[in-house]
């Protein structure tokens, strides 16, 4: 007779434990909803507190940690070098990394880490540290493309990173040669031109290739057009003769004009049409 009583007690304990688990999940969902509401109202600090509680109540919830990381990231201000700001960036990075421990192919986590790294690079004045952070951003964007081959943002950012690494060296070389910004190319000093080409031609071509890939995915990607214009226009300065230089400049002009036209078309589509709506007609 004692054996059935023991089994019943175990069953009761299991039932109570199961009930507590269900209650915790319900409480976690409530905290998650409150966090989302605070986030929508740009109350990111409050959202962080709710998301933390949701994780404590239900560590298995796949969304709570992702939302927590995003709330931290939205408190980060690019270029603002302060302990609190850097702490938010690191907290976001840590939480996104935890998301990837459970799901290595979480697109949002990878995309956010790519964006965070690039934003941080923009606020760094020391060139060596900036280049290191840009390399970090490059790795995350390459991983993003592996997860989503149709990520136009991934290809675009890779192109922009190539430009950001090449451009300071390009302008420094022109200044050193006494060239003004409006002076046409190609660079007359053959040695300087060849040194730049040897060091950066592959980087320029890689940037162009990635921007073209972004435009293949979205032919109306005007930001990609703008950077494609820059890279081709600057590549022209490395050409060996005036004829090739003119061809590159003409191609750059085409992309610049296309970017401007595309922006005008988008702006026109986004603009209110005016007049009465159907419900306002008399």
C-alpha positions, -999 to 999 in steps of 0.1 A, spaced: 0 0 0 29 24 6 42 21 -29 12 37 -46 13 66 -20 49 73 -29 41 74 -66 12 97 -60 34 121 -41 60 121 -69 32 128 -94 19 157 -72 54 172 -71 57 169 -108 24 185 -113 33 214 -90 67 218 -107 49 218 -141 25 244 -129 53 267 -117 70 263 -151 38 273 -169 33 303 -146 69 314 -151 64 312 -189 33 333 -186 50 359 -165 79 359 -189 56 366 -218 40 394 -198 74 410 -192 83 405 -229 51 423 -240 58 452 -215 94 454 -229 82 456 -265 57 483 -255 85 503 -238 108 497 -268 81 511 -292 79 542 -270 118 546 -272 120 538 -234 150 516 -240 163 515 -204 128 504 -192 127 478 -220 160 464 -210 147 458 -174 116 440 -187 136 418 -212 160 408 -184 131 397 -162 117 377 -191 150 359 -196 152 351 -158 117 337 -158 121 318 -191 157 313 -203 144 292 -232 125 320 -249 143 327 -282 131 362 -286 138 378 -251 176 378 -255 174 391 -290 151 419 -279 174 427 -250 204 429 -273 185 452 -296 174 475 -268 210 478 -256 221 486 -292 195 513 -296 210 531 -266 244 531 -282 254 565 -299 280 561 -326 311 583 -320 302 591 -284 332 579 -264 319 576 -228 318 547 -203 280 543 -204 279 544 -242 307 519 -246 290 497 -220 258 497 -240 278 486 -271 295 458 -253 263 447 -236 246 445 -270 275 426 -285 275 401 -255 238 394 -258 239 390 -296 267 365 -291 246 345 -267 218 344 -293 243 330 -318 255 303 -293 220 288 -295 214 297 -332 246 304 -352 225 313 -382 203 339 -366 202 366 -393 191 394 -371 219 388 -346 246 387 -373 232 417 -391 231 437 -359 267 428 -350 278 438 -385 260 471 -381 273 477 -346 310 470 -357 307 494 -386 291 521 -365 319 518 -339 345 521 -366 330 554 -376 336 569 -342 373 559 -339 399 585 -347 430 563 -343 435 548 -378 450 515 -367 420 509 -343 396 520 -370 410 496 -395 408 467 -370 371 475 -363 364 478 -400 379 443 -405 356 431 -377 327 446 -395 338 429 -427 338 395 -411 303 399 -398 290 411 -432 307 382 -449 289 359 -424 257 377 -431 260 370 -468 267 333 -461 234 331 -442 215 352 -467 231 354 -502 204 380 -511 215 405 -484 220 437 -504 230 455 -472 258 429 -466 273 435 -501 268 472 -499 286 475 -465 315 454 -478 318 479 -507 317 509 -483 343 493 -461 367 489 -490 361 526 -499 366 537 -462 400 518 -461 412 531 -494 400 567 -495 423 582 -467 453 569 -485 441 582 -518 435 617 -506 468 617 -486 487 608 -518 470 636 -538 478 661 -511 514 650 -509 517 656 -547 503 690 -543 470 682 -562 439 701 -554 405 683 -551 394 698 -584 426 689 -603 418 662 -629 437 630 -631 452 606 -637 479 611 -611 508 624 -631 536 610 -609 540 575 -623 558 561 -592 531 574 -568 504 561 -592 519 526 -594 524 524 -556 488 532 -550 477 507 -577 498 480 -562 486 486 -527 449 492 -534 438 481 -568 425 448 -555 406 465 -527 390 489 -552 380 461 -575 365 442 -545 345 472 -535 332 477 -570 323 440 -572 303 441 -540 284 472 -549 275 457 -582 263 426 -564 241 448 -542 227 465 -573 220 432 -589 198 423 -559 182 458 -559 187 478 -591 172 509 -574 197 509 -545 208 545 -549 233 544 -520 252 516 -537 251 537 -569 267 566 -551 296 546 -537 301 529 -570 304 563 -585 331 572 -559 352 541 -564 352 543 -602 359 580 -601 388 575 -578 401 545 -597 403 567 -627 432 585 -610 452 553 -612 447 549 -650 478 549 -671 465 573 -698 440 601 -703 417 580 -725 411 554 -698 407 581 -673 379 598 -693 361 564 -697 362 558 -660 350 594 -652 322 590 -678 311 557 -661 313 574 -627 292 603 -639 266 578 -652 262 562 -618 261 596 -600 233 608 -623 215 575 -620 217 578 -582 203 613 -583 175 603 -607 166 573 -585 164 595 -554 141 619 -572 118 591 -583 117 576 -548 110 611 -533 82 617 -558 66 583 -549 69 590 -512 54 625 -514 17 630 -506 -4 633 -537 -27 660 -523 -63 665 -530 -93 648 -513 -93 612 -503 -122 590 -513 -138 595 -479 -135 633 -481 -152 637 -514 -184 656 -514 
